Amino acid sequence: MTSSSPSRPIQTASRVADVRYEIRGPLARRAHELEAQGHEVLHLNVGNPGAFGLHAPETMREAIVRNLKSSDAYGPQTGIFPAREAVAIQFQERGLVDTRFHQVLIGNGVSELVDLTLRALLEPGDEVLVPAPDYPLWTAAVVLNGGRAVHYACPAASGFLPDPEAIEAQITERTRALVVINPNNPTGAVYPKALLEKLAEIAERHGLVLFSDEIYDAILYDGAAFTPMATLVEDTLCVSFGGLSKVYRACGWRVGWLVFTGDLERAEAYRLAVEKLAALRLSSNVPTQWAVQTALGGYQSIHELTDEGGRLYEARRAVIDAVAASRHLDLVAPGGAMYAFPSVRTDTGFDDHAFARDLLEHHHILVVPGTSFNITDPRHFRITLLPEPRRLTRAIEAIDEQLDDLLGKRSGEGRES
C-alpha cells in the first residue's frame, strides 16, 4: 500500500547534532574517495598503530589462541577474572595495595566504558568539567547522556596544562565530575605530579567524581614521568581508564578497563549502576580479554618504541625538527602519547577546516583541524606520530608549502586592499 503523504527524510535525534567527532568525519570520508580514485593518502588523523605496521606482541596473540575454547560463551558482564585480576595487580604495583579485582570492569575499549560511566552518573543538565582541547569522545558522551560539557582551558602558552584555580572557578552546584586526560590526546602534554595533586584536591573539596583517562600511560619521551591519578585521591571517587589499544598496539581487539578507587563506600551504588549497564550488553569481547594478563605481566615492548632510536621517539623527533625548520609552524613538544598539536603562526582569520581540506585535496595528507577538539583557537591541527620519520618530515614540508600558498595569498590580498 502506498502512502499518500509526501516522502520526508527520517528525523535524526536532536542530541546527535551537538556531537562532534571529526577525526572520522567528512574529511576522512573524502580521503577514502580519493583513495578509491587511485590516490595514496597519508592518514595522520587517527592513532591506529596497526595501520602503520606497529603490531601487538606475539605472546598476546598466543594467549588468545590458547584460550579460544573457553571463549564461545558470554563472559561475566564485568570481565573475566584473569583480566580483572591482572589490572588490579598493576594498580597494587603502583602503590594502591588494597586494589582488588571487583574494583575492575573490562569493556569493549575505553570508549564504551566512558559512555557507561557517564550514563550511570548524569541527570539532564548536570555538568562535567572537560579539558580543552580534549579527546572529543568525552564531550560527545557527556552530551549524549544529557549532560553539559564545561571546557577548561589548557592553552599552548601554558604547555597545554590547565590552571587549577580557573577550573575551580567554573564549578557550580550542577558540576558532577572532572575529566583529566594524561598523557593528553591531542596535545601530548604529561601532567606534573604537583598539578595532579591540585586537581585531586579540587575534586575532593567539591565531591566530584574524578575521571582519569590514562590510555597512553606508558607512552612517554625524554624522561617524562607518569603519575597515576588514583594514587593521589582518597576522599572522593576516582575512575581510571586504561586498555590494550595504544601501549600494546591492539586497537582492533577492543579491550579497555576502568578501576574504581578512592572513596568506594560512598560510591558503591554508583559502581553497581555501572555494572547494571554493562550487563545490558551481556559481556565484552571474550577472546581478547585473555591477552590482558599476558600484556600487563609480560615484557613491556613499548619502551623499544619510545626510547631514543625507537620508532615513536624518532618520529616525534622528526616532527619537532621539521617544525623548528618550518616557515609557518610552532609546536609545544609532546611529552607523551602519539600525537603532535602544531599551531600556525598567523594573526589573520585562519580557517583550520579549510586548511585541512585544501591540504587533503592538493597534497593528499589528512590531518584533524584543531577546533575538532573543542577549542576556539583555529590555528591548531593534530597529527599522529605513527608513520615512519621520513614520511612525517615530508608531510611537514608539504604542510609548509600549503601554508605558503594560503598565507601568501592572504597577505597579498591585504596589500591590495
Solvent accessible surface area in square Angstrom, and as a share of the most:
residue,aa,sasa,rsa
1,M,247,1.10
2,T,125,0.73
3,S,79,0.51
4,S,121,0.78
5,S,68,0.44
6,P,105,0.66
7,S,117,0.75
8,R,192,0.70
9,P,128,0.81
10,I,167,0.85
11,Q,168,0.75
12,T,93,0.54
13,A,42,0.33
14,S,95,0.61
15,R,134,0.49
16,V,72,0.42
17,A,89,0.69
18,D,93,0.48
19,V,42,0.24
20,R,90,0.33
21,Y,76,0.29
22,E,38,0.17
23,I,4,0.02
24,R,149,0.54
25,G,6,0.06
26,P,86,0.54
27,L,23,0.11
28,A,9,0.07
29,R,142,0.52
30,R,71,0.26
31,A,0,0.00
32,H,107,0.48
33,E,88,0.40
34,L,6,0.03
35,E,64,0.29
36,A,93,0.72
37,Q,114,0.51
38,G,69,0.67
39,H,74,0.33
40,E,137,0.61
41,V,10,0.06
42,L,18,0.09
43,H,46,0.20
44,L,0,0.00
45,N,7,0.04
46,V,31,0.18
47,G,3,0.03
48,N,50,0.26
49,P,0,0.00
50,G,34,0.32
51,A,73,0.57
52,F,32,0.13
53,G,48,0.46
54,L,17,0.08
55,H,104,0.46
56,A,7,0.06
57,P,30,0.19
58,E,105,0.47
59,T,74,0.43
60,M,1,0.01
61,R,89,0.32
62,E,78,0.35
63,A,3,0.02
64,I,23,0.12
65,V,101,0.58
66,R,164,0.60
67,N,36,0.19
68,L,85,0.43
69,K,195,0.83
70,S,71,0.46
71,S,12,0.08
72,D,136,0.70
73,A,77,0.59
74,Y,161,0.61
75,G,14,0.13
76,P,69,0.43
77,Q,65,0.29
78,T,12,0.07
79,G,1,0.01
80,I,15,0.07
81,F,108,0.45
82,P,36,0.23
83,A,1,0.00
84,R,21,0.08
85,E,50,0.23
86,A,10,0.08
87,V,0,0.00
88,A,0,0.00
89,I,73,0.37
90,Q,33,0.15
91,F,5,0.02
92,Q,49,0.22
93,E,138,0.62
94,R,66,0.24
95,G,53,0.51
96,L,35,0.18
97,V,101,0.58
98,D,110,0.57
99,T,3,0.02
100,R,113,0.41
101,F,77,0.32
102,H,84,0.38
103,Q,10,0.04
104,V,2,0.01
105,L,3,0.01
106,I,0,0.00
107,G,0,0.00
108,N,44,0.23
109,G,1,0.01
110,V,19,0.11
111,S,44,0.28
112,E,38,0.17
113,L,0,0.00
114,V,0,0.00
115,D,37,0.19
116,L,6,0.03
117,T,0,0.00
118,L,0,0.00
119,R,114,0.41
120,A,28,0.22
121,L,16,0.08
122,L,17,0.09
123,E,108,0.48
124,P,105,0.66
125,G,35,0.34
126,D,7,0.04
127,E,17,0.08
128,V,0,0.00
129,L,1,0.00
130,V,0,0.00
131,P,0,0.00
132,A,12,0.09
133,P,4,0.03
134,D,0,0.00
135,Y,46,0.18
136,P,1,0.00
137,L,34,0.17
138,W,0,0.00
139,T,16,0.09
140,A,9,0.07
141,A,3,0.02
142,V,0,0.00
143,V,32,0.18
144,L,72,0.36
145,N,25,0.13
146,G,34,0.33
147,G,12,0.11
148,R,135,0.49
149,A,18,0.14
150,V,17,0.10
151,H,58,0.26
152,Y,1,0.01
153,A,70,0.54
154,C,4,0.02
155,P,61,0.39
156,A,35,0.27
157,A,106,0.82
158,S,60,0.39
159,G,28,0.27
160,F,6,0.02
161,L,45,0.23
162,P,9,0.06
163,D,78,0.40
164,P,22,0.14
165,E,142,0.63
166,A,51,0.39
167,I,1,0.01
168,E,49,0.22
169,A,89,0.69
170,Q,58,0.26
171,I,30,0.15
172,T,68,0.40
173,E,168,0.75
174,R,94,0.34
175,T,12,0.07
176,R,85,0.31
177,A,0,0.00
178,L,0,0.00
179,V,0,0.00
180,V,0,0.00
181,I,2,0.01
182,N,2,0.01
183,P,1,0.00
184,N,4,0.02
185,N,6,0.03
186,P,0,0.00
187,T,2,0.01
188,G,0,0.00
189,A,11,0.09
190,V,25,0.14
191,Y,1,0.01
192,P,64,0.40
193,K,110,0.46
194,A,62,0.48
195,L,18,0.09
196,L,1,0.01
197,E,67,0.30
198,K,108,0.46
199,L,0,0.00
200,A,2,0.02
201,E,89,0.40
202,I,4,0.02
203,A,0,0.00
204,E,45,0.20
205,R,145,0.53
206,H,78,0.35
207,G,38,0.36
208,L,3,0.01
209,V,18,0.10
210,L,0,0.00
211,F,0,0.00
212,S,2,0.01
213,D,8,0.04
214,E,6,0.03
215,I,19,0.10
216,Y,5,0.02
217,D,25,0.13
218,A,26,0.20
219,I,0,0.00
220,L,38,0.19
221,Y,4,0.01
222,D,98,0.51
223,G,77,0.74
224,A,30,0.23
225,A,78,0.60
226,F,36,0.15
227,T,21,0.12
228,P,17,0.10
229,M,2,0.01
230,A,1,0.01
231,T,52,0.30
232,L,36,0.18
233,V,6,0.03
234,E,133,0.60
235,D,99,0.51
236,T,0,0.00
237,L,5,0.03
238,C,0,0.00
239,V,0,0.00
240,S,2,0.02
241,F,3,0.01
242,G,8,0.07
243,G,5,0.05
244,L,0,0.00
245,S,10,0.07
246,K,31,0.13
247,V,4,0.02
248,Y,16,0.06
249,R,26,0.09
250,A,3,0.02
251,C,25,0.15
252,G,67,0.64
253,W,47,0.17
254,R,86,0.32
255,V,2,0.01
256,G,0,0.00
257,W,10,0.04
258,L,0,0.00
259,V,0,0.00
260,F,2,0.01
261,T,5,0.03
262,G,30,0.29
263,D,40,0.21
264,L,56,0.28
265,E,160,0.72
266,R,145,0.53
267,A,10,0.08
268,E,70,0.31
269,A,81,0.63
270,Y,29,0.11
271,R,32,0.12
272,L,89,0.44
273,A,34,0.26
274,V,0,0.00
275,E,30,0.13
276,K,140,0.59
277,L,30,0.15
278,A,0,0.00
279,A,38,0.29
280,L,133,0.66
281,R,55,0.20
282,L,91,0.45
283,S,18,0.11
284,S,4,0.02
285,N,59,0.30
286,V,12,0.07
287,P,41,0.26
288,T,15,0.09
289,Q,1,0.01
290,W,53,0.19
291,A,0,0.00
292,V,0,0.00
293,Q,103,0.46
294,T,38,0.22
295,A,4,0.03
296,L,29,0.15
297,G,70,0.67
298,G,34,0.33
299,Y,161,0.61
300,Q,51,0.22
301,S,21,0.13
302,I,2,0.01
303,H,89,0.40
304,E,105,0.47
305,L,26,0.13
306,T,4,0.02
307,D,83,0.43
308,E,125,0.56
309,G,59,0.57
310,G,8,0.07
311,R,59,0.22
312,L,2,0.01
313,Y,22,0.08
314,E,40,0.18
315,A,0,0.00
316,R,18,0.07
317,R,94,0.34
318,A,14,0.11
319,V,1,0.00
320,I,50,0.25
321,D,83,0.43
322,A,13,0.10
323,V,7,0.04
324,A,88,0.68
325,A,86,0.66
326,S,12,0.08
327,R,134,0.49
328,H,27,0.12
329,L,1,0.01
330,D,63,0.32
331,L,39,0.19
332,V,52,0.30
333,A,52,0.40
334,P,2,0.01
335,G,19,0.18
336,G,0,0.00
337,A,0,0.00
338,M,2,0.01
339,Y,3,0.01
340,A,0,0.00
341,F,2,0.01
342,P,0,0.00
343,S,21,0.14
344,V,3,0.02
345,R,109,0.40
346,T,18,0.10
347,D,143,0.74
348,T,69,0.40
349,G,69,0.66
350,F,8,0.03
351,D,70,0.36
352,D,5,0.02
353,H,63,0.28
354,A,24,0.19
355,F,1,0.01
356,A,1,0.01
357,R,119,0.44
358,D,36,0.19
359,L,0,0.00
360,L,0,0.00
361,E,61,0.27
362,H,126,0.56
363,H,58,0.26
364,H,43,0.19
365,I,11,0.06
366,L,2,0.01
367,V,1,0.01
368,V,1,0.01
369,P,0,0.00
370,G,0,0.00
371,T,20,0.12
372,S,0,0.00
373,F,0,0.00
374,N,22,0.11
375,I,25,0.13
376,T,133,0.77
377,D,42,0.22
378,P,45,0.28
379,R,86,0.32
380,H,12,0.06
381,F,1,0.00
382,R,3,0.01
383,I,0,0.00
384,T,0,0.00
385,L,0,0.00
386,L,0,0.00
387,P,1,0.00
388,E,65,0.29
389,P,38,0.24
390,R,138,0.50
391,R,66,0.24
392,L,0,0.00
393,T,47,0.28
394,R,130,0.48
395,A,2,0.01
396,I,3,0.01
397,E,92,0.41
398,A,14,0.11
399,I,0,0.00
400,D,5,0.02
401,E,93,0.42
402,Q,10,0.04
403,L,0,0.00
404,D,58,0.30
405,D,71,0.37
406,L,36,0.18
407,L,23,0.12
408,G,38,0.36
409,K,127,0.54
410,R,65,0.24
411,S,55,0.35
412,G,15,0.15
413,E,111,0.50
414,G,46,0.44
415,R,188,0.68
416,E,153,0.69
417,S,127,0.82
